[in-house]
Amino acid sequence: MRKDEPTQTFKPNRREFLKLGGLATAAVIGQALPTVAGAASVSPANPETADAMPTRNLGKTGYRIGIFGLGGQAALERAHNDAVAGPLINRALDLGINYLDTSSIYGGPERWSERYLGQVMKTRRAEAFLASKTKERTRDDSLRMLEKSLELLQTDHLDLWQLHDVGTMTDVDAIFAKGGAMEALLQARDQKLVRFLGVTGHHRPDSLMEAIRRHPFDCILMALNGADKYHFSFMNQLLPLAVEKQMGIIGMKVPARGRILSSWTPPSLEEQKHLWEGVVEARTPGTLQMREAMYYTLSLPVSTVIIGCDTIAQLEENVQLARDFTPLSESQMAAISQKAEPVSRQALFFRFFERT
């Protein structure tokens, strides 16, 4: 498959969608979509991307996105980590990554992730599609979050602003209530502070499905990995609904913060409790190689996957995997999923947090 190979538009029924090999991936690789009015003149462009890795449509945004993007956690959320974070972001752009993800809550109250990205964006903003998020559920609080995000990111606009971690119907109702966060997203888009709108989630598919029924979001960021089908699956109904709506689909939690990988060494149970309150305990390493984990998610109809990196070596490994990617067959997908089953709870730890 060529890096930008066009294929037919894909609108699956549920039976067709379960065939998760090359046809599913073709859904998002797709043929070129109409450009959103005005978007082409302001779209970022990394000149290295086309030769670095395959690209796919980011839904109907008119943007061609590399199949691997840099997540805003890992090294980018650690305090006083400038010596690692800055070179990592610059190297990502040099390697052709053209999608950068962050959030107003990454790195705690100091918002380290946005700070580090801002130090690079002040000189390289035109090279990356920049996405951030609001965890707030009201209009006013979300607008305050956005104002600070723009300041820290050293830019006058975001390419994508997202509702962070929509996990329950309570979240959905608050967001769409009078004075809710949805009003902030629409206002920010009208004022050209953001170009596109999105929603994100890890916890349950039902709330995300309701959110994208209530508003035609441009993008959705959802947790998808090789263990997905075993607990509150997003692949079953949420992913096909997003494909049907021609959304840009970004996969996250691909290595599950390492917990799905055979190379991962579990911290002590005490340390795990400190890092993740209420998290599912992990007593053993995972079962997948990074190649299996990434290729499984990329063989689904996603636009890209985002992965946080701790080191430049990890970043370079992931870019090389993206460069070499070809879609897995249905039997290969099934084998990887079966291999992940013994560690499925720790690989889907984010679906077991208590929510209100």
C-alpha positions as CSV (number, residue, x, y, z in Angstrom):
1,M,0.0,0.0,0.0
2,R,1.4,3.4,-0.9
3,K,1.6,6.0,1.9
4,D,-1.3,8.1,0.6
5,E,-3.2,5.4,-1.4
6,P,-6.8,6.4,-2.0
7,T,-9.6,3.9,-1.5
8,Q,-13.4,4.1,-1.6
9,T,-15.4,5.8,1.1
10,F,-16.5,3.3,3.7
11,K,-19.9,3.3,5.5
12,P,-20.1,0.0,7.2
13,N,-23.0,-1.9,8.7
14,R,-22.3,-3.7,11.9
15,R,-21.5,-7.0,10.2
16,E,-19.1,-5.5,7.7
17,F,-17.4,-3.5,10.4
18,L,-16.3,-6.6,12.3
19,K,-14.1,-7.5,9.4
20,L,-11.2,-5.6,10.8
21,G,-8.4,-6.1,8.2
22,G,-7.5,-3.9,5.3
23,L,-11.0,-2.9,4.4
24,A,-11.5,-1.3,7.8
25,T,-8.3,0.6,7.6
26,A,-9.3,1.8,4.1
27,A,-12.3,3.5,5.7
28,V,-10.1,6.2,7.1
29,I,-7.3,6.2,4.6
30,G,-10.1,7.1,2.2
31,Q,-10.0,9.1,-0.9
32,A,-9.4,12.8,-0.6
33,L,-12.3,14.6,1.1
34,P,-13.5,18.1,0.3
35,T,-11.6,20.8,2.2
36,V,-13.5,22.6,4.9
37,A,-14.1,26.2,3.8
38,G,-11.1,28.4,4.8
39,A,-9.2,25.5,6.3
40,A,-6.6,25.0,3.6
41,S,-5.3,28.5,3.9
42,V,-4.4,28.0,7.6
43,S,-3.6,24.3,7.8
44,P,-0.2,23.5,9.3
45,A,2.2,21.6,7.1
46,N,5.2,19.6,8.1
47,P,7.3,19.1,5.0
48,E,8.8,15.8,6.4
49,T,5.5,14.0,6.9
50,A,4.8,12.6,3.4
51,D,8.1,10.8,3.3
52,A,8.1,9.8,7.0
53,M,5.0,7.7,7.3
54,P,1.6,6.9,5.7
55,T,-1.0,9.6,6.0
56,R,-4.8,9.4,6.4
57,N,-7.7,11.8,6.3
58,L,-8.5,13.4,9.6
59,G,-12.2,13.0,9.1
60,K,-13.7,15.8,7.1
61,T,-11.3,18.5,8.3
62,G,-9.4,18.4,5.0
63,Y,-6.1,17.6,6.9
64,R,-3.9,14.7,6.0
65,I,-2.4,13.3,9.2
66,G,0.5,11.0,9.8
67,I,-0.6,7.7,11.4
68,F,1.5,8.3,14.5
69,G,1.2,11.5,16.6
70,L,3.0,12.6,19.7
71,G,0.9,12.3,22.9
72,G,1.2,15.0,25.6
73,Q,1.9,12.7,28.5
74,A,4.9,10.6,29.6
75,A,8.0,12.9,29.4
76,L,5.8,15.9,28.5
77,E,3.8,15.9,31.7
78,R,6.8,15.6,34.1
79,A,7.7,18.7,36.2
80,H,11.0,20.5,35.4
81,N,11.7,18.2,32.5
82,D,12.7,20.8,29.9
83,A,16.0,19.1,29.1
84,V,14.1,16.0,27.9
85,A,10.7,17.5,26.7
86,G,12.0,20.2,24.4
87,P,14.4,18.0,22.4
88,L,11.7,15.3,22.2
89,I,9.1,17.7,20.7
90,N,11.7,19.1,18.2
91,R,12.8,15.6,17.2
92,A,9.2,14.6,16.6
93,L,8.7,17.4,14.2
94,D,12.0,16.7,12.5
95,L,10.9,13.1,12.0
96,G,7.7,14.2,10.3
97,I,5.1,14.0,13.1
98,N,2.4,16.5,12.3
99,Y,-0.1,16.0,15.1
100,L,0.7,17.1,18.7
101,D,-1.7,16.3,21.5
102,T,-1.9,17.9,24.9
103,S,-4.5,19.0,27.6
104,S,-5.0,21.6,30.2
105,I,-4.7,19.0,32.9
106,Y,-1.5,17.2,31.7
107,G,1.3,18.0,34.1
108,G,-0.9,19.1,37.0
109,P,-1.8,22.7,38.0
110,E,1.4,24.0,36.3
111,R,0.3,22.4,33.0
112,W,3.8,21.3,32.1
113,S,2.8,19.6,28.9
114,E,1.3,22.8,27.4
115,R,4.4,24.8,28.7
116,Y,6.9,22.5,27.0
117,L,4.9,22.4,23.7
118,G,4.7,26.2,23.8
119,Q,8.4,26.6,23.9
120,V,8.6,24.8,20.6
121,M,5.4,26.2,19.1
122,K,6.7,29.7,19.4
123,T,9.0,29.0,16.5
124,R,7.5,25.9,14.8
125,R,3.7,26.4,15.1
126,A,3.2,26.1,11.3
127,E,4.5,22.5,11.3
128,A,1.9,20.8,13.5
129,F,-1.8,20.3,13.9
130,L,-2.1,21.3,17.6
131,A,-4.8,19.8,19.8
132,S,-5.6,20.5,23.5
133,K,-8.6,19.9,25.8
134,T,-10.8,21.2,28.5
135,K,-11.8,19.0,31.5
136,E,-14.2,21.8,32.7
137,R,-17.9,21.3,32.2
138,T,-19.1,24.9,32.2
139,R,-18.8,27.6,29.5
140,D,-17.0,30.1,31.7
141,D,-14.5,27.7,33.2
142,S,-13.7,26.2,29.8
143,L,-13.1,29.6,28.3
144,R,-10.7,30.3,31.1
145,M,-8.9,27.0,30.4
146,L,-8.7,27.9,26.7
147,E,-7.2,31.4,27.4
148,K,-4.5,29.8,29.5
149,S,-3.9,27.1,27.0
150,L,-3.3,29.6,24.2
151,E,-0.9,31.6,26.5
152,L,1.1,28.5,27.5
153,L,1.2,27.1,24.0
154,Q,2.3,30.5,22.6
155,T,-0.2,30.5,19.8
156,D,-3.3,32.5,18.8
157,H,-5.4,29.4,18.0
158,L,-5.8,25.7,18.4
159,D,-6.4,23.4,15.4
160,L,-8.5,21.2,17.6
161,W,-10.2,21.8,21.0
162,Q,-11.7,18.9,22.7
163,L,-14.0,18.0,25.7
164,H,-11.7,15.9,27.9
165,D,-12.7,12.5,29.3
166,V,-16.4,12.4,28.7
167,G,-17.1,9.3,30.8
168,T,-20.6,9.4,32.0
169,M,-24.1,10.6,31.1
170,T,-23.7,13.2,33.9
171,D,-20.8,14.6,31.9
172,V,-22.8,14.8,28.7
173,D,-25.8,16.5,30.4
174,A,-23.5,19.1,32.0
175,I,-21.7,19.8,28.8
176,F,-24.9,20.4,26.8
177,A,-26.8,22.2,29.6
178,K,-27.4,26.0,29.4
179,G,-24.0,27.6,30.3
180,G,-22.3,24.3,29.7
181,A,-18.9,23.6,28.0
182,M,-20.4,23.1,24.6
183,E,-21.2,26.8,24.5
184,A,-17.5,27.6,25.1
185,L,-16.5,25.3,22.2
186,L,-18.9,26.9,19.8
187,Q,-18.0,30.4,20.9
188,A,-14.3,29.7,20.5
189,R,-14.8,28.3,17.0
190,D,-16.9,31.3,16.0
191,Q,-14.2,33.6,17.3
192,K,-11.6,31.6,15.4
193,L,-9.7,30.8,18.5
194,V,-10.1,27.1,17.5
195,R,-10.6,25.6,14.1
196,F,-12.2,22.2,14.9
197,L,-14.1,20.6,17.8
198,G,-13.7,17.2,19.4
199,V,-14.7,14.9,22.2
200,T,-12.5,12.4,24.1
201,G,-13.0,9.5,26.4
202,H,-11.6,6.3,28.0
203,H,-14.3,5.0,30.3
204,R,-17.6,4.0,28.7
205,P,-18.8,4.0,25.1
206,D,-22.4,5.0,25.8
207,S,-21.7,8.6,26.9
208,L,-19.4,9.2,23.9
209,M,-22.0,7.9,21.6
210,E,-24.6,10.2,23.1
211,A,-22.3,13.2,22.8
212,I,-21.6,12.6,19.1
213,R,-25.3,12.2,18.5
214,R,-26.0,15.6,20.1
215,H,-23.4,17.5,18.1
216,P,-21.5,16.9,14.8
217,F,-18.0,17.0,16.3
218,D,-15.1,17.0,13.8
219,C,-13.0,14.5,15.8
220,I,-13.1,11.9,18.5
221,L,-10.2,10.7,20.6
222,M,-10.9,7.3,22.1
223,A,-9.0,4.6,24.0
224,L,-8.4,1.6,21.7
225,N,-5.9,-1.2,22.2
226,G,-5.6,-4.9,21.7
227,A,-7.6,-5.8,24.8
228,D,-10.5,-3.6,23.9
229,K,-13.2,-6.2,23.3
230,Y,-12.9,-7.7,26.8
231,H,-14.3,-4.9,28.9
232,F,-16.8,-2.2,27.8
233,S,-15.6,-2.3,24.2
234,F,-15.3,0.9,22.2
235,M,-14.9,-1.1,19.0
236,N,-18.3,-2.7,19.1
237,Q,-20.6,0.3,18.6
238,L,-18.8,3.6,19.3
239,L,-16.1,3.2,16.6
240,P,-18.5,2.2,13.8
241,L,-20.7,5.2,14.7
242,A,-17.8,7.5,14.5
243,V,-16.9,6.0,11.1
244,E,-20.5,6.5,9.9
245,K,-20.3,10.1,10.9
246,Q,-17.0,10.5,9.0
247,M,-15.2,11.9,12.1
248,G,-11.5,12.2,12.5
249,I,-10.7,9.2,14.8
250,I,-7.6,9.4,17.0
251,G,-6.7,6.2,18.9
252,M,-5.0,6.5,22.3
253,K,-3.9,4.2,25.2
254,V,-2.4,1.9,22.6
255,P,0.3,0.6,24.9
256,A,-1.8,1.3,28.0
257,R,1.0,3.2,29.7
258,G,3.1,0.2,29.1
259,R,0.8,-2.2,30.8
260,I,0.0,-4.2,27.7
261,L,3.6,-4.6,26.7
262,S,5.8,-7.7,27.5
263,S,8.8,-5.3,28.1
264,W,7.0,-3.5,30.9
265,T,8.1,-4.1,34.5
266,P,5.2,-3.5,37.0
267,P,6.0,-1.0,39.8
268,S,5.4,-2.0,43.3
269,L,1.7,-2.2,44.3
270,E,2.3,0.7,46.6
271,E,3.8,2.8,43.8
272,Q,0.9,1.9,41.5
273,K,-1.6,3.1,44.1
274,H,0.3,6.3,44.4
275,L,0.4,6.9,40.7
276,W,-3.2,5.9,39.9
277,E,-5.7,6.1,42.7
278,G,-8.1,3.2,42.4
279,V,-6.2,1.7,39.5
280,V,-6.4,-2.0,38.6
281,E,-3.3,-3.7,40.1
282,A,-0.8,-5.1,37.7
283,R,1.3,-7.9,39.0
284,T,2.8,-9.1,35.8
285,P,4.2,-7.6,32.5
286,G,1.9,-7.4,29.5
287,T,1.9,-9.8,26.6
288,L,2.3,-7.8,23.4
289,Q,5.3,-6.3,21.6
290,M,5.0,-2.6,20.7
291,R,4.7,-3.5,17.0
292,E,1.7,-5.7,17.8
293,A,0.1,-3.1,20.0
294,M,0.5,-0.3,17.5
295,Y,-0.4,-2.3,14.4
296,Y,-3.6,-3.7,16.0
297,T,-5.0,-0.2,16.6
298,L,-3.8,1.2,13.2
299,S,-5.6,-1.7,11.5
300,L,-8.8,-0.3,12.9
301,P,-10.5,2.6,11.0
302,V,-8.6,5.3,12.8
303,S,-7.0,8.4,11.4
304,T,-4.0,8.2,13.7
305,V,-2.7,7.0,17.0
306,I,-1.1,9.1,19.7
307,I,1.5,7.7,22.1
308,G,3.4,9.5,24.8
309,C,7.1,8.9,24.8
310,D,9.7,9.0,27.6
311,T,12.8,9.2,25.4
312,I,13.9,10.1,21.9
313,A,14.7,6.4,21.4
314,Q,11.1,5.4,22.0
315,L,9.9,8.2,19.7
316,E,12.2,7.0,16.9
317,E,11.1,3.4,17.3
318,N,7.4,4.4,17.0
319,V,8.1,6.5,13.9
320,Q,9.9,3.6,12.3
321,L,7.0,1.3,13.2
322,A,4.6,3.8,11.5
323,R,6.8,4.0,8.5
324,D,6.8,0.2,8.1
325,F,3.1,-0.3,8.8
326,T,0.8,-2.4,6.6
327,P,-2.7,-3.4,7.8
328,L,-3.1,-6.7,9.7
329,S,-5.4,-9.4,8.5
330,E,-8.5,-10.5,10.3
331,S,-6.7,-13.6,11.6
332,Q,-3.7,-11.6,12.8
333,M,-6.0,-9.2,14.6
334,A,-7.8,-12.0,16.4
335,A,-4.5,-13.6,17.4
336,I,-3.2,-10.4,19.0
337,S,-6.5,-9.9,20.8
338,Q,-6.4,-13.4,22.2
339,K,-2.8,-12.9,23.3
340,A,-3.9,-9.7,25.2
341,E,-6.7,-11.4,27.1
342,P,-4.8,-12.5,30.1
343,V,-3.7,-8.9,30.8
344,S,-7.0,-7.3,29.6
345,R,-7.9,-5.7,32.9
346,Q,-4.6,-4.0,33.5
347,A,-4.5,-3.0,29.8
348,L,-7.9,-1.3,30.2
349,F,-7.3,0.1,33.7
350,F,-8.8,3.4,32.6
351,R,-12.2,1.7,32.3
352,F,-12.3,0.7,35.9
353,F,-12.0,4.1,37.7
354,E,-15.0,4.9,39.8
355,R,-17.0,7.7,38.3
356,T,-19.9,9.8,39.6
